[in-house]
Amino acid sequence: MARDPVREPVRAPPGGVRTGETRPTPSGRAEPQAPAAEVPASVVLVTGVAGSGKSTVARLLADRFGWAYQDADDFHTPANRARMAAGEALSDEDRRPWLAAVAAWIDRRIATREPAVIACSALKRAHRDQLTGGRPEVRLVHLHGSRRLIRSRLLARHGHFFPAQLLDSQFADLQEPEPDEHACVVDVGRPPQAVVAAIAAQLCPVPTEEPHMPPTASGEQWRLRHGAHEAVVVELGGALRHYELGGRPVLDGFAADERITGGHGQLLVPWPNRVAGGRYRFGGEDRQLPLTEPENGNAIHGLLRWVPWRLLTRTEDAVTVGTTLFPQPGYPYRLEVSAEYRLGPEGLETTVTSTNAGDTAAPYGVGQHPYLTVGTDLVDTALLTVPARCRLRTDEHGLPTGEEPVEGTPYDFRTARPIGGDQLDTAFTGLERDPAGRCAVRLAHPSGSRGIDVRLVEGIRYVQVYTGDTLSEPGRRRRGVAVEPMSCPADAFRSGTALTVLQPGDRHVFRWVLAPWGSW
């Protein structure tokens, strides 16, 4: 969540980059820089574990703003550097003089009104408090990355004093920023320039030339553009309403003046799919959720579909929206939830981040409900590929009764084939992933000339495929294929299957990509 700007914005230092100026890049080309005078901080503190890219990102961010750059590692004593090089983790006592030196450096920058960016691990809340406490001029940026990604980066890094074997100690010390720290949290699973752009968008969002779109049945409409890609996100539920490439729809979405039906494009938080009878037990207490699918006696698709989400940041090709899920009957937990939609040359990336802002553990799941189209009148002739070894059997209420292999059944879509007359409302699991842990569900045009991949990137263990045969509007049935990434299956609140338990302060990241390919 973005921190409120301080009352007096920081001025660019002598020789710094000001509004409208350009700065030469390493390639020699000049590129526009973000106006330093608009950044609501005088020191940006970039934190994260070793291998998260702190130094690279902080240096690029400083170049972008025309500010000074500093690496906090420079303040370590020779003895501490020798300990780390030998594979010995530092204690808090070892870090005490180091943190004091970093804090003194920050104070000097503030006192002399010389803006700067500093890279510093500051993994524990106490460490960050020592550097940010009583300093409203400091803005915290935290780089988040999975343990697998960070380990692969450390193993590929040579000549650095910090060895890969200390990674476990880093994650043991790591305390993710809490809501009251108002950190700008950015995932590092992207190229450094994209990470820097995401940080800059949150620190100093650039207004677009897009004219104001008046509220509609789904509230405010936020349009994104990148080359031939165009998407629209709406205020109601933070849903994805529209996505097209070169003027051709990639999603079977809904019009600005239509109400949302069938879950089209909706975010499903804090559970995807169904909870039987809306009843579950957690933390020794029985809970009852509203029955939002009364015909089957279920609670369906979470609690945030029909609430307005607020705009957090916006650029021409990205928007971040967020909301607070307050404690309520049936779900007495507090979550801070944000969804970033970002267009790029490969498609539309969606990242949903949820933080437990309460003081007790909370059960959690997440999904999203886009309907894909490749331009066929019905889905029957479209080619479907689902790289999954198993599917969930369900009863007449849509609830899982067991898991079975797809091999030898009509549900085996591991090799592309036409959907035909198959009526799918099926959850698949046992996803076949590449060495990076990713996989993709593919819908292709019968000609094979174009299609859409739904890349399942992070926090996803199941995918629901739905051909829309039971939609309430007959004209919409089998017009698109819903491919729904999910962190857990239906009824996880009751079964515990793949259920995430968020402890106070814990974050869950859910990321997937819509990637059109071929001749659109």
C-alpha positions as CSV (number, residue, x, y, z in Angstrom):
1,M,0.0,0.0,0.0
2,A,1.4,3.4,-1.0
3,R,2.5,5.7,1.8
4,D,0.9,9.2,1.9
5,P,3.3,11.8,0.4
6,V,5.2,13.9,2.9
7,R,4.0,17.5,3.1
8,E,7.0,19.0,1.3
9,P,8.2,17.2,-1.8
10,V,11.9,16.6,-2.2
11,R,13.6,18.9,-4.7
12,A,16.1,17.4,-7.2
13,P,19.7,17.8,-6.1
14,P,22.1,20.1,-8.1
15,G,22.8,18.3,-11.4
16,G,19.9,15.9,-10.8
17,V,17.2,15.0,-13.3
18,R,14.2,17.3,-13.3
19,T,10.8,17.1,-15.0
20,G,11.1,16.8,-18.8
21,E,14.8,16.1,-18.8
22,T,16.5,13.0,-20.2
23,R,19.4,10.9,-19.0
24,P,21.8,9.0,-21.2
25,T,21.5,5.2,-20.8
26,P,24.4,2.8,-21.0
27,S,23.7,2.3,-24.7
28,G,24.1,6.0,-25.2
29,R,20.4,6.7,-26.0
30,A,18.6,9.3,-23.9
31,E,15.4,8.2,-22.2
32,P,12.9,10.3,-20.2
33,Q,13.3,10.1,-16.5
34,A,10.7,10.1,-13.7
35,P,10.6,13.6,-12.2
36,A,12.5,13.5,-8.9
37,A,10.5,16.3,-7.5
38,E,7.4,14.1,-7.5
39,V,8.8,11.2,-5.5
40,P,7.3,11.4,-2.0
41,A,10.6,10.5,-0.3
42,S,14.2,11.7,0.0
43,V,15.7,8.3,0.7
44,V,14.4,5.1,-0.9
45,L,15.4,2.0,1.1
46,V,15.5,-1.2,-1.1
47,T,15.4,-4.4,0.9
48,G,15.3,-8.1,0.3
49,V,17.3,-11.3,0.8
50,A,20.7,-11.8,-0.9
51,G,20.2,-12.6,-4.5
52,S,16.9,-10.7,-4.9
53,G,18.7,-8.1,-7.0
54,K,18.8,-5.2,-4.4
55,S,21.9,-3.7,-5.7
56,T,21.0,-3.9,-9.4
57,V,17.5,-2.6,-8.8
58,A,18.5,0.2,-6.4
59,R,21.2,1.4,-8.8
60,L,18.8,1.4,-11.8
61,L,16.2,3.2,-9.7
62,A,18.8,5.8,-8.6
63,D,19.7,6.3,-12.3
64,R,16.1,6.7,-13.2
65,F,15.5,9.4,-10.6
66,G,18.9,11.1,-11.0
67,W,19.7,10.4,-7.4
68,A,22.7,9.1,-5.5
69,Y,23.2,5.4,-5.0
70,Q,24.6,3.6,-2.0
71,D,25.0,-0.1,-1.2
72,A,24.7,-0.8,2.6
73,D,27.2,-3.7,2.2
74,D,29.9,-1.0,2.0
75,F,29.2,-0.3,5.7
76,H,30.0,-3.9,6.9
77,T,33.2,-4.2,8.8
78,P,36.0,-6.3,7.3
79,A,35.4,-8.9,10.1
80,N,31.7,-9.2,9.1
81,R,32.5,-9.6,5.5
82,A,35.0,-12.3,6.3
83,R,32.5,-14.2,8.4
84,M,29.9,-14.2,5.6
85,A,32.5,-15.2,3.0
86,A,33.3,-18.2,5.3
87,G,29.6,-19.2,5.3
88,E,29.0,-17.9,8.8
89,A,25.7,-16.1,9.4
90,L,25.8,-12.8,11.2
91,S,24.1,-12.3,14.5
92,D,22.0,-9.3,15.5
93,E,25.0,-8.2,17.7
94,D,27.2,-8.4,14.6
95,R,24.8,-6.3,12.7
96,R,24.3,-3.6,15.3
97,P,27.2,-1.3,14.3
98,W,26.4,-1.9,10.6
99,L,22.8,-0.8,11.0
100,A,24.0,2.2,13.1
101,A,26.3,3.3,10.2
102,V,23.5,2.9,7.6
103,A,21.1,4.9,9.8
104,A,23.7,7.7,10.2
105,W,24.3,7.8,6.4
106,I,20.5,8.1,5.9
107,D,20.3,10.9,8.4
108,R,23.0,12.8,6.6
109,R,21.2,12.5,3.3
110,I,18.0,13.8,4.9
111,A,19.8,16.6,6.7
112,T,21.5,17.8,3.5
113,R,18.3,17.3,1.4
114,E,20.3,15.1,-1.0
115,P,17.9,12.3,-2.3
116,A,19.4,8.8,-2.6
117,V,18.6,5.2,-3.0
118,I,20.2,2.6,-0.8
119,A,20.2,-1.2,-1.1
120,C,20.1,-2.9,2.3
121,S,19.0,-6.4,3.4
122,A,17.1,-5.2,6.5
123,L,15.4,-8.6,6.7
124,K,13.9,-8.2,10.2
125,R,11.2,-5.7,11.2
126,A,13.5,-4.5,14.0
127,H,16.2,-3.7,11.5
128,R,13.9,-1.8,9.2
129,D,12.4,0.1,12.2
130,Q,16.0,1.2,13.1
131,L,16.4,2.7,9.6
132,T,12.9,4.1,9.0
133,G,11.6,4.9,12.5
134,G,11.0,8.6,13.0
135,R,12.1,9.3,9.4
136,P,9.0,10.0,7.2
137,E,11.4,11.0,4.4
138,V,12.3,7.3,4.0
139,R,10.3,5.1,1.6
140,L,10.6,1.3,2.0
141,V,10.7,-0.9,-1.1
142,H,10.8,-4.7,-0.6
143,L,11.9,-7.1,-3.3
144,H,10.0,-10.4,-3.0
145,G,11.1,-13.6,-4.6
146,S,10.6,-17.3,-4.2
147,R,13.3,-19.4,-2.5
148,R,13.8,-21.4,-5.7
149,L,14.4,-18.3,-7.8
150,I,16.7,-16.7,-5.3
151,R,18.8,-19.9,-4.9
152,S,19.2,-20.2,-8.6
153,R,20.5,-16.6,-8.8
154,L,22.9,-17.1,-6.0
155,L,24.3,-20.3,-7.5
156,A,24.9,-18.4,-10.8
157,R,26.7,-15.6,-9.0
158,H,30.5,-15.6,-8.9
159,G,33.0,-13.4,-7.1
160,H,30.6,-12.1,-4.4
161,F,31.4,-12.4,-0.7
162,F,28.0,-13.8,0.2
163,P,27.8,-17.6,-0.5
164,A,24.7,-19.5,-1.6
165,Q,24.8,-21.7,1.5
166,L,23.8,-18.8,3.7
167,L,20.4,-18.5,1.9
168,D,18.6,-20.6,4.5
169,S,19.8,-18.2,7.2
170,Q,18.4,-15.3,5.1
171,F,15.0,-16.8,4.8
172,A,15.0,-17.8,8.5
173,D,15.6,-14.1,9.4
174,L,13.2,-12.7,6.8
175,Q,10.1,-11.0,8.2
176,E,8.0,-9.7,5.3
177,P,7.0,-6.0,5.6
178,E,3.8,-5.6,7.7
179,P,0.9,-3.4,6.5
180,D,1.8,-0.5,8.8
181,E,5.2,-0.3,7.2
182,H,3.5,0.9,4.0
183,A,6.1,-0.9,1.9
184,C,6.2,-0.9,-1.9
185,V,6.4,-4.7,-2.5
186,V,7.5,-5.8,-5.9
187,D,8.1,-9.3,-7.2
188,V,11.6,-9.9,-8.7
189,G,10.6,-12.7,-11.1
190,R,10.9,-10.2,-14.0
191,P,13.8,-8.4,-15.7
192,P,15.4,-5.7,-13.5
193,Q,14.1,-2.9,-15.8
194,A,10.5,-4.2,-15.4
195,V,11.0,-4.3,-11.6
196,V,12.3,-0.7,-11.6
197,A,9.3,0.4,-13.7
198,A,6.9,-1.2,-11.3
199,I,8.6,0.5,-8.3
200,A,8.6,3.9,-10.1
201,A,4.9,3.5,-10.9
202,Q,4.1,3.1,-7.2
203,L,6.5,5.8,-6.0
204,C,5.4,8.4,-8.5
205,P,2.5,7.2,-10.7
206,V,2.4,9.0,-14.0
207,P,-1.0,10.2,-15.1
208,T,-2.1,9.0,-18.5
209,E,-3.8,10.9,-21.3
210,E,-6.8,8.5,-21.1
211,P,-10.0,10.6,-20.7
212,H,-12.1,9.9,-17.7
213,M,-14.5,7.0,-18.3
214,P,-17.7,7.5,-16.3
215,P,-18.9,4.9,-13.9
216,T,-20.9,2.1,-15.4
217,A,-22.6,-1.1,-14.2
218,S,-19.1,-2.3,-13.1
219,G,-17.9,1.0,-11.8
220,E,-14.8,2.9,-13.0
221,Q,-13.0,1.5,-16.1
222,W,-9.2,1.5,-16.3
223,R,-7.8,1.0,-19.8
224,L,-4.3,-0.4,-20.3
225,R,-2.3,-0.3,-23.6
226,H,0.9,-1.8,-24.8
227,G,1.5,-1.8,-28.5
228,A,-1.4,-3.8,-30.1
229,H,-2.5,-5.1,-26.7
230,E,-5.4,-3.4,-24.9
231,A,-7.2,-4.4,-21.7
232,V,-9.8,-3.0,-19.3
233,V,-10.0,-3.5,-15.6
234,V,-13.1,-2.5,-13.6
235,E,-13.7,-1.1,-10.2
236,L,-16.3,-3.8,-9.2
237,G,-14.4,-6.7,-7.8
238,G,-11.2,-5.5,-9.6
239,A,-12.3,-7.7,-12.5
240,L,-10.7,-8.1,-15.9
241,R,-13.4,-7.0,-18.3
242,H,-11.7,-7.0,-21.7
243,Y,-8.5,-8.0,-23.4
244,E,-7.8,-7.7,-27.1
245,L,-4.8,-8.0,-29.5
246,G,-4.8,-6.0,-32.7
247,G,-8.5,-5.3,-32.3
248,R,-9.4,-9.0,-31.9
249,P,-10.8,-10.2,-28.6
250,V,-8.7,-12.6,-26.6
251,L,-11.3,-12.8,-23.8
252,D,-15.0,-13.4,-24.0
253,G,-15.6,-10.6,-21.5
254,F,-18.5,-8.2,-21.0
255,A,-19.4,-4.7,-22.1
256,A,-19.0,-1.6,-20.0
257,D,-22.7,-1.2,-19.6
258,E,-23.3,-4.9,-18.8
259,R,-23.6,-6.4,-15.3
260,I,-21.1,-9.2,-14.6
261,T,-22.5,-12.7,-14.9
262,G,-21.0,-16.2,-14.8
263,G,-18.0,-14.9,-12.9
264,H,-16.5,-13.4,-16.1
265,G,-13.0,-12.1,-15.3
266,Q,-13.6,-12.0,-11.5
267,L,-11.1,-12.4,-8.7
268,L,-12.0,-15.1,-6.3
269,V,-10.7,-14.2,-2.8
270,P,-10.4,-15.7,-0.1
271,W,-11.5,-19.0,-1.7
272,P,-12.1,-20.1,-5.3
273,N,-14.9,-22.4,-6.4
274,R,-17.2,-23.7,-3.6
275,V,-17.5,-24.4,0.1
276,A,-20.1,-27.1,0.9
277,G,-23.0,-25.6,2.8
278,G,-20.8,-22.6,3.5
279,R,-19.7,-24.4,6.7
280,Y,-16.2,-25.0,7.8
281,R,-14.1,-25.3,11.0
282,F,-10.9,-23.4,11.5
283,G,-8.9,-22.6,14.6
284,G,-11.2,-24.7,16.7
285,E,-14.3,-22.6,15.7
286,D,-17.2,-23.5,13.4
287,R,-17.9,-20.8,10.7
288,Q,-20.9,-20.2,8.5
289,L,-20.5,-18.3,5.2
290,P,-23.3,-16.8,3.2
291,L,-24.8,-19.3,0.7
292,T,-24.1,-17.5,-2.6
293,E,-25.0,-20.5,-4.7
294,P,-28.4,-21.4,-3.1
295,E,-29.4,-23.9,-5.8
296,N,-26.6,-26.1,-4.6
297,G,-26.4,-24.9,-1.0
298,N,-22.8,-23.7,-1.4
299,A,-20.8,-20.6,-0.7
300,I,-19.1,-19.8,-4.0
301,H,-16.1,-17.8,-5.3
302,G,-15.2,-15.8,-2.2
303,L,-16.2,-12.5,-0.7
304,L,-14.7,-9.7,-2.9
305,R,-16.5,-10.1,-6.2
306,W,-19.1,-7.5,-5.5
307,V,-17.2,-4.9,-3.6
308,P,-15.5,-1.8,-5.1
309,W,-11.7,-2.0,-5.4
310,R,-9.7,1.3,-5.2
311,L,-7.1,2.4,-7.7
312,L,-3.6,2.2,-6.1
313,T,-1.3,3.0,-9.1
314,R,-1.7,3.4,-12.8
315,T,0.5,3.8,-15.8
316,E,-0.2,3.5,-19.5
317,D,0.4,-0.3,-19.5
318,A,-0.3,-1.3,-15.9
319,V,-2.8,-0.7,-13.1
320,T,-2.8,-1.9,-9.5
321,V,-6.1,-2.0,-7.6
322,G,-6.7,-3.1,-4.0
323,T,-9.2,-3.5,-1.3
324,T,-9.5,-4.6,2.4
325,L,-11.4,-7.7,3.4
326,F,-12.6,-6.8,6.8
327,P,-13.6,-9.3,9.5
328,Q,-17.2,-10.4,9.0
329,P,-19.6,-13.3,10.0
330,G,-18.2,-16.5,8.5
331,Y,-14.8,-15.0,7.9
332,P,-13.5,-13.1,10.9
333,Y,-10.1,-12.3,9.5
334,R,-8.6,-9.2,7.9
335,L,-6.8,-9.3,4.6
336,E,-5.1,-6.5,2.5
337,V,-5.5,-7.5,-1.1
338,S,-4.0,-6.0,-4.3
339,A,-4.1,-7.0,-7.9
340,E,-1.6,-5.8,-10.5
341,Y,-2.5,-6.1,-14.2
342,R,0.5,-5.4,-16.5
343,L,0.6,-5.5,-20.3
344,G,3.8,-6.3,-22.1
345,P,5.0,-7.7,-25.4
346,E,4.1,-11.2,-24.3
347,G,0.6,-10.5,-23.0
348,L,-1.1,-9.6,-19.7
349,E,0.4,-10.6,-16.4
350,T,-1.9,-10.6,-13.3
351,T,-0.4,-10.7,-9.8
352,V,-2.7,-11.0,-6.8
353,T,-1.0,-10.3,-3.4
354,S,-2.8,-10.9,-0.1
355,T,-1.5,-10.1,3.3
356,N,-2.9,-11.2,6.6
357,A,-3.3,-7.8,8.4
358,G,-5.0,-9.3,11.4
359,D,-3.7,-10.9,14.6
360,T,-4.8,-14.5,14.1
361,A,-4.1,-17.1,11.4
362,A,-6.5,-17.1,8.4
363,P,-7.5,-19.8,5.9
364,Y,-6.9,-18.6,2.4
365,G,-7.3,-19.5,-1.3
366,V,-7.5,-17.5,-4.5
367,G,-8.4,-17.9,-8.1
368,Q,-9.6,-16.0,-11.2
369,H,-12.3,-16.6,-13.8
370,P,-11.4,-15.5,-17.3
371,Y,-13.2,-16.8,-20.4
372,L,-11.0,-17.3,-23.4
373,T,-11.9,-17.1,-27.1
374,V,-10.0,-17.8,-30.3
375,G,-12.8,-16.4,-32.5
376,T,-14.9,-19.5,-33.1
377,D,-18.7,-19.2,-32.7
378,L,-18.7,-22.1,-30.2
379,V,-15.9,-23.7,-28.3
380,D,-16.5,-27.1,-29.9
381,T,-13.9,-26.8,-32.7
382,A,-11.2,-25.0,-30.5
383,L,-8.2,-27.1,-29.6
384,L,-7.6,-27.5,-25.9
385,T,-4.3,-28.6,-24.1
386,V,-4.3,-29.1,-20.3
387,P,-0.9,-30.5,-19.1
388,A,-2.4,-32.3,-16.1
389,R,-2.1,-35.9,-15.0
390,C,-5.2,-35.9,-12.8
391,R,-8.7,-34.5,-12.5
392,L,-11.1,-34.2,-9.6
393,R,-14.4,-36.2,-9.7
394,T,-17.3,-34.2,-8.4
395,D,-20.8,-34.8,-7.1
396,E,-24.1,-33.2,-8.3
397,H,-23.3,-30.1,-6.2
398,G,-19.9,-29.5,-7.9
399,L,-17.9,-30.7,-4.8
400,P,-14.9,-33.0,-5.1
401,T,-15.3,-36.7,-4.3
402,G,-11.9,-37.9,-5.3
403,E,-9.0,-37.7,-7.7
404,E,-8.3,-39.9,-10.7
405,P,-5.7,-40.0,-13.5
406,V,-6.9,-38.6,-16.8
407,E,-5.1,-41.2,-18.8
408,G,-7.6,-43.3,-20.8
409,T,-10.5,-41.0,-20.0
410,P,-12.4,-38.2,-21.9
411,Y,-10.6,-35.7,-19.6
412,D,-7.1,-36.4,-21.1
413,F,-6.1,-33.1,-22.8
414,R,-2.4,-33.5,-22.4
415,T,-2.2,-33.6,-26.2
416,A,-4.1,-30.8,-28.0
417,R,-7.5,-32.0,-29.4
418,P,-10.9,-30.4,-30.2
419,I,-13.2,-29.9,-27.3
420,G,-16.1,-31.3,-29.4
421,G,-19.2,-31.9,-27.4
422,D,-17.4,-32.4,-24.1
423,Q,-19.1,-30.5,-21.3
424,L,-16.4,-29.5,-18.9
425,D,-16.6,-28.0,-15.4
426,T,-13.5,-29.8,-14.3
427,A,-10.6,-29.2,-11.9
428,F,-7.3,-30.5,-13.0
429,T,-4.2,-31.1,-10.9
430,G,-0.9,-33.0,-11.1
431,L,0.3,-30.2,-13.4
432,E,3.2,-31.0,-15.6
433,R,5.7,-28.2,-15.1
434,D,9.0,-27.2,-16.8
435,P,12.3,-27.0,-14.8
436,A,11.3,-23.4,-13.7
437,G,8.1,-24.8,-12.2
438,R,5.7,-23.3,-14.8
439,C,3.2,-24.7,-17.1
440,A,0.5,-23.4,-19.5
441,V,-3.0,-24.4,-20.5
442,R,-3.5,-23.6,-24.2
443,L,-6.6,-22.8,-26.3
444,A,-5.9,-22.7,-30.0
445,H,-7.9,-21.9,-33.2
446,P,-8.8,-25.0,-35.2
447,S,-6.3,-23.8,-37.9
448,G,-3.5,-23.8,-35.3
449,S,-2.5,-20.4,-36.5
450,R,-3.2,-18.6,-33.3
451,G,-4.2,-19.2,-29.7
452,I,-3.8,-18.2,-26.0
453,D,-1.7,-19.7,-23.3
454,V,-2.7,-19.3,-19.7
455,R,0.7,-19.5,-18.0
456,L,0.5,-20.7,-14.4
457,V,3.4,-18.9,-12.8
458,E,3.2,-18.8,-9.0
459,G,0.9,-19.9,-6.2
460,I,-1.2,-22.1,-8.5
461,R,-1.8,-25.9,-8.0
462,Y,-5.1,-26.4,-9.7
463,V,-6.8,-25.2,-12.8
464,Q,-10.6,-25.3,-13.5
465,V,-11.8,-25.6,-17.1
466,Y,-15.4,-24.7,-17.8
467,T,-17.2,-24.7,-21.2
468,G,-20.1,-22.6,-19.9
469,D,-22.9,-25.1,-20.4
470,T,-24.8,-24.1,-17.3
471,L,-24.5,-20.3,-17.7
472,S,-27.8,-18.6,-16.9
473,E,-27.8,-16.8,-20.2
474,P,-28.3,-19.4,-23.0
475,G,-26.7,-17.1,-25.6
476,R,-23.4,-17.1,-23.7
477,R,-23.1,-20.9,-23.3
478,R,-20.1,-22.5,-24.9
479,R,-19.1,-19.2,-26.4
480,G,-15.8,-19.1,-24.5
481,V,-13.8,-21.5,-22.3
482,A,-13.2,-20.4,-18.7
483,V,-9.6,-21.4,-17.7
484,E,-9.4,-20.6,-14.0
485,P,-6.1,-20.7,-12.2
486,M,-6.6,-21.7,-8.5
487,S,-4.4,-22.0,-5.5
488,C,-6.6,-24.8,-4.1
489,P,-9.6,-26.9,-5.1
490,A,-13.2,-26.6,-4.3
491,D,-14.1,-27.2,-0.6
492,A,-10.5,-26.7,0.6
493,F,-11.8,-24.8,3.6
494,R,-13.4,-28.1,4.7
495,S,-10.9,-30.6,3.4
496,G,-7.7,-28.6,4.0
497,T,-6.4,-29.8,0.5
498,A,-3.8,-27.3,-0.6
499,L,-5.3,-24.7,1.7
500,T,-3.0,-21.8,2.6
501,V,-2.9,-20.7,6.2
502,L,-1.8,-17.1,6.4
503,Q,-0.2,-16.3,9.8
504,P,-0.3,-12.7,10.9
505,G,1.8,-10.7,8.5
506,D,2.1,-13.5,6.0
507,R,1.7,-12.8,2.2
508,H,0.5,-15.0,-0.6
509,V,1.4,-14.2,-4.2
510,F,-0.7,-15.6,-7.1
511,R,0.6,-14.9,-10.6
512,W,-0.6,-16.0,-14.0
513,V,-0.2,-14.7,-17.6
514,L,-2.5,-14.5,-20.6
515,A,-0.1,-14.9,-23.5
516,P,-1.6,-14.7,-27.0
517,W,0.5,-16.2,-29.8
518,G,0.3,-16.6,-33.6
519,S,-1.5,-14.5,-36.2
520,W,-4.1,-12.4,-34.5
